[in-house]
Amino acid sequence: RARNMHAAARMIMQDHNGIFPDAYEDIIRMKGIGEYTASAIASFAFNQVYPVLDGNVYRVITRIYGIYAVIDTPGMKRKVLGILNDLIDKTDPGSFNQAIMEFGALQCKPQNPSCPTCIFNKVCIAYLRNDIQKLPARPEKTRIKKRYFNYLVIITQDEEGQKSTFINKRTGSDIWKNLYDFPLIESKRHFSLQKLMNEERWHDIFRKTIIHKVAGSKIYRHKLTHREIICRFITVEVGGIFEINDPDMIKIPIDSIQNYPVSRLVERFVETHNYASLKNFIYLYH
C-alpha cells in the first residue's frame, strides 16, 4: 500500500501538475486505486455518477432483487452495476453511494439483519422467500495452504565481540516482496531440528563450518489470505570466518535488524528476543 501511494503521488505530481485529477478515467489509472475506490472518489469528491460496489452493496442488491448468482463473477458484477446505474441519484450520487453502503452495514447486515423493520421487506425477494442467509451467494472457500518456514539466524562474532547475522531481501512474485528476512529453509512439513540439520540446504549453507550452538525458538503461526505460515527461528552460532554461499545475503550487525523493513512474522520474533545475550533461546545443541 505504501508503494502504491508513493507511485500515485508521483503520478499526480508528474502528470497532473500536483493537482488530484477529477476525471474517473485518470483516477483509476493511479497505482493502488481500483474500481470501488475510483467510484467512491469520483462521486464523493466530484459529484460524478459512478456507483460504488463493495460487499455491503452486493448484499443489499442481491437480497432485494433475489440475485442468486455467485458474486465476483463478471456477469454478476455487470448485472448489479446495471441495477445501481438505474437507481443512483444523478444529482447527488455521493449521498446515494454512502447511503446504500451504510444501509448494508447497519440494516442489511451479513448476520441477523433487521428485516422486520426494513423499509424494503415487502419487496425484498430474499426476505419473502426466507433466503436471507443464502444471499449473496459466495464461491467455495479457497483451501488454506500451509507453508513451513525454518529461518536460520546465523550469528558470527569478530575479535572485538561484535555479533553479526545475515539477511536477504525477498524478490520475485512470492509473499513479502522487497522485505528482508533471514536465510530460509522451506520444508513440506514440520521437521525436527535434527532432521533439518541433515537436509541438503543446511549442509550447503554450513559445509565445514564450526558450529558452537544451535537453538530453536517456539513455533510461530502467521495467517495470510490463502495460506498459513508455520515457522520457527533457529539460531546458529558459528565460529571462525564464515561467509554464506549466497550472493543475495548481506551481513549486518545483529542489533541493526530493526533498521530493515521486515514482515510482521519476523518483526514478532525480533521484538521478543535479546540478541546480545540470546537468553530467550532454548539451546538444543552445543
Secondary structure by P-SEA (a helix, b strand, c coil): caaaaaaaaaaaaacccccccccaaaaaacccccaaaaaaaaaaccccccccccaaaaaaaaaaaccccccccaaaaaaaaaaaaaccccccaaaaaaaaaaaaaccccccccccccccccccccccccccccccccccccccbbbbbbbbbbbbbbcccccccbbbbbbbcccccccccccccccccccccaaaaaacaaaaaacccccccbbbbccbbbbbcccbbbbbbbbbbbbcccccccccccccccccccccccccaaaaaaaaccccccccccccccc
